[in-house]
Amino acid sequence: MTAIQLPDFQVAALAAKAAAEGLTLEAWLGQLATTVPRRGARTGRVRYSLEELVAQCDPSAPMSGEDAAWLNDQPVGREAI
């Protein structure tokens, strides 16, 4: 676990935000840690697990014409399909 030290005025400001939501600073930071997307260390882009991505999918959604054409097309390179 990585720890950072904040100046007292920043801790007070964060504690005030937490109190406005009826939480302690520790509980507010814990809640924030579970809702903020993880970012890659080098790229800064949001990183999702496969499970998170699949959970966003709707298997009953209709397939677009472009997707259907792509799936039904012949291989053009070294595809293993």
FIDO-120142 format. One record per residue (C-alpha): residue number from 1; x, y, z. Coordinates in Angstrom, 2 decimals. Layout:
! residues N
<k:NUM; X:X; Y:Y; Z:Z>
...
***
This chain:
! residues 81
<k:1; X:0.00; Y:0.00; Z:0.00>
<k:2; X:1.26; Y:3.45; Z:-0.90>
<k:3; X:0.81; Y:6.32; Z:1.51>
<k:4; X:0.92; Y:10.02; Z:0.80>
<k:5; X:1.14; Y:12.90; Z:3.21>
<k:6; X:-1.07; Y:15.91; Z:2.70>
<k:7; X:-0.79; Y:19.36; Z:4.24>
<k:8; X:-3.20; Y:19.98; Z:7.12>
<k:9; X:-5.34; Y:22.41; Z:5.08>
<k:10; X:-5.93; Y:19.74; Z:2.41>
<k:11; X:-6.83; Y:17.12; Z:5.01>
<k:12; X:-9.28; Y:19.58; Z:6.54>
<k:13; X:-10.85; Y:20.30; Z:3.14>
<k:14; X:-11.24; Y:16.58; Z:2.39>
<k:15; X:-12.66; Y:15.95; Z:5.87>
<k:16; X:-15.22; Y:18.70; Z:5.24>
<k:17; X:-16.26; Y:17.06; Z:1.95>
<k:18; X:-16.61; Y:13.73; Z:3.75>
<k:19; X:-18.63; Y:15.29; Z:6.57>
<k:20; X:-20.97; Y:16.92; Z:4.04>
<k:21; X:-21.83; Y:13.38; Z:2.92>
<k:22; X:-22.19; Y:12.17; Z:6.51>
<k:23; X:-18.96; Y:10.13; Z:6.42>
<k:24; X:-15.68; Y:10.09; Z:8.24>
<k:25; X:-12.65; Y:10.95; Z:6.14>
<k:26; X:-11.51; Y:7.32; Z:6.27>
<k:27; X:-14.91; Y:6.00; Z:5.13>
<k:28; X:-15.15; Y:8.65; Z:2.40>
<k:29; X:-11.69; Y:7.78; Z:1.05>
<k:30; X:-12.54; Y:4.07; Z:1.20>
<k:31; X:-15.72; Y:4.68; Z:-0.78>
<k:32; X:-13.84; Y:6.84; Z:-3.26>
<k:33; X:-11.19; Y:4.15; Z:-3.75>
<k:34; X:-13.82; Y:1.67; Z:-4.88>
<k:35; X:-15.56; Y:4.02; Z:-7.32>
<k:36; X:-12.63; Y:5.72; Z:-9.07>
<k:37; X:-11.47; Y:3.84; Z:-12.17>
<k:38; X:-7.98; Y:2.41; Z:-12.03>
<k:39; X:-5.49; Y:4.15; Z:-14.29>
<k:40; X:-2.41; Y:2.63; Z:-15.86>
<k:41; X:0.84; Y:3.85; Z:-14.31>
<k:42; X:2.50; Y:4.67; Z:-17.62>
<k:43; X:-0.42; Y:5.66; Z:-19.84>
<k:44; X:-2.85; Y:7.22; Z:-17.39>
<k:45; X:-5.69; Y:5.48; Z:-19.23>
<k:46; X:-8.47; Y:3.71; Z:-17.38>
<k:47; X:-7.80; Y:-0.02; Z:-17.09>
<k:48; X:-10.69; Y:-2.47; Z:-16.95>
<k:49; X:-10.66; Y:-6.16; Z:-16.21>
<k:50; X:-12.22; Y:-8.55; Z:-18.72>
<k:51; X:-14.95; Y:-9.25; Z:-16.17>
<k:52; X:-15.83; Y:-5.53; Z:-15.97>
<k:53; X:-15.96; Y:-5.21; Z:-19.76>
<k:54; X:-18.14; Y:-8.31; Z:-20.21>
<k:55; X:-20.50; Y:-7.05; Z:-17.48>
<k:56; X:-21.16; Y:-3.96; Z:-19.63>
<k:57; X:-22.22; Y:-6.06; Z:-22.64>
<k:58; X:-25.82; Y:-6.72; Z:-23.63>
<k:59; X:-25.96; Y:-10.19; Z:-25.24>
<k:60; X:-29.49; Y:-9.50; Z:-26.48>
<k:61; X:-28.44; Y:-6.37; Z:-28.40>
<k:62; X:-28.94; Y:-6.68; Z:-32.17>
<k:63; X:-25.80; Y:-7.09; Z:-34.26>
<k:64; X:-25.03; Y:-4.23; Z:-36.61>
<k:65; X:-24.87; Y:-4.89; Z:-40.34>
<k:66; X:-21.18; Y:-3.99; Z:-40.31>
<k:67; X:-20.44; Y:-6.53; Z:-37.56>
<k:68; X:-22.44; Y:-9.25; Z:-39.32>
<k:69; X:-20.59; Y:-8.57; Z:-42.59>
<k:70; X:-17.24; Y:-8.71; Z:-40.81>
<k:71; X:-18.10; Y:-12.03; Z:-39.14>
<k:72; X:-19.35; Y:-13.56; Z:-42.40>
<k:73; X:-16.43; Y:-12.34; Z:-44.53>
<k:74; X:-13.57; Y:-14.57; Z:-45.66>
<k:75; X:-10.18; Y:-14.34; Z:-43.92>
<k:76; X:-7.84; Y:-11.84; Z:-45.55>
<k:77; X:-4.64; Y:-12.64; Z:-43.69>
<k:78; X:-3.52; Y:-15.25; Z:-41.23>
<k:79; X:-6.74; Y:-15.36; Z:-39.17>
<k:80; X:-7.37; Y:-18.72; Z:-37.49>
<k:81; X:-11.16; Y:-18.48; Z:-37.86>
***
